[in-house]
Amino acid sequence: MAFDDQETPSDSGRKETAAEFLPKTTSAYGDPRYWDKRFSAEEHYEWLKEYSHFQHLIRPYISTNYSILELGCGNSRLSERLHGEGVIDVTCIDLSAIAVERMKQRLKEKGLLGIQVVEADMLDLPFESESFDIVVEKGTMDVLYVDSGDPWNPRPETVSKVMKVLKGVHKVLKPDGVFISISFGQPHFRRELFEAPCFTWSVEWKTFGEEFHYFFYTLKKGRRSSEGKQFSIDKCDVPAMSLFHDELEDEDFIFRTDI
Ligand SMILES: C[S@@+](CC[C@H](N)C(=O)[O-])C[C@H]1O[C@@H](n2cnc3c(N)ncnc32)[C@H](O)[C@@H]1O
């Protein structure tokens, strides 16, 4: 499956299609100009699935007194949904200045002034260490995988960008914080970076969705057994992809996507 828009039920139950916003090539998803143009015309679109589809998975991780950071909010309603669960301290970031402006406007119109919206790059998070209980992203890191080449052996630029995001998230999470990544990407294409040896988080995942399964990853900081080793964020070797390739040898994975 390509990294592509799909028909998604809106909150009202009406079907919306984003066909008019489809780019000519998937590389556009990595281009901030594409997002600016799209967000200046598009009111609302939920990538992957909207909140009700994974509410049962995310709820056990949130608490009303938590501080939550959402990466790459676009024009999604995820932050509103989290706020609706009683979480007061919600911040969302996006690289697109237009997405940020429009999100601020929408939240103002709805009287949801408590949600902070910040123009920022997830590769360079402008927050202090240990600021958030939860960091969540939905379909945002998947953007880094467009044009990543062979999914078993992604380009060094892709690996470097993904590792930058992960290191930043690891840093801004509180010592027992959780990173929730909601993604198209299957575990055998995500695990090797999520489980890089410098991170103290333990990695688990569940799936949701009917026809196509999406992945709900939880990376729980401070829960990984160190096995006598010291975690060092400065020295972070990425394990060989082939380890995971071997695991799959006898399995029939029909969804061998590259994102
Ligand atoms: C596939 S959309 C997902 C939007 C939203 N999370 C959702 O679930 O509907 C990717 C979003 O990531 C944003 N984005 C792309 N690169 C980013 C970066 N480096 N830092 C922050 N946001 C980024 C885009 O502007 C866009 O809003």
The ligand as a Gaussian input file, in Angstrom:
#p B3LYP/6-31G(d) Opt

LIG

0 1
 C        0.424000      12.655000       6.957000
 S        0.100000      14.175000       7.720000
 C       -0.552000      13.682000       9.284000
 C       -1.376000      14.766000       9.921000
 C       -2.069000      14.372000      11.225000
 N       -1.137000      13.847000      12.189000
 C       -3.194000      13.391000      11.016000
 O       -3.178000      12.339000      11.646000
 O       -4.109000      13.664000      10.264000
 C        1.759000      14.682000       8.122000
 C        1.833000      16.000000       8.873000
 O        3.185000      16.154000       9.330000
 C        3.603000      17.482000       9.112000
 N        5.056000      17.435000       9.028000
 C        5.817000      16.945000       8.022000
 N        7.123000      17.039000       8.329000
 C        7.180000      17.579000       9.585000
 C        8.255000      17.934000      10.449000
 N        9.513000      17.742000      10.094000
 N        7.951000      18.466000      11.647000
 C        6.656000      18.666000      12.017000
 N        5.606000      18.376000      11.231000
 C        5.865000      17.832000      10.028000
 C        2.892000      17.907000       7.844000
 O        2.830000      19.311000       7.713000
 C        1.525000      17.244000       8.060000
 O        0.690000      18.073000       8.811000

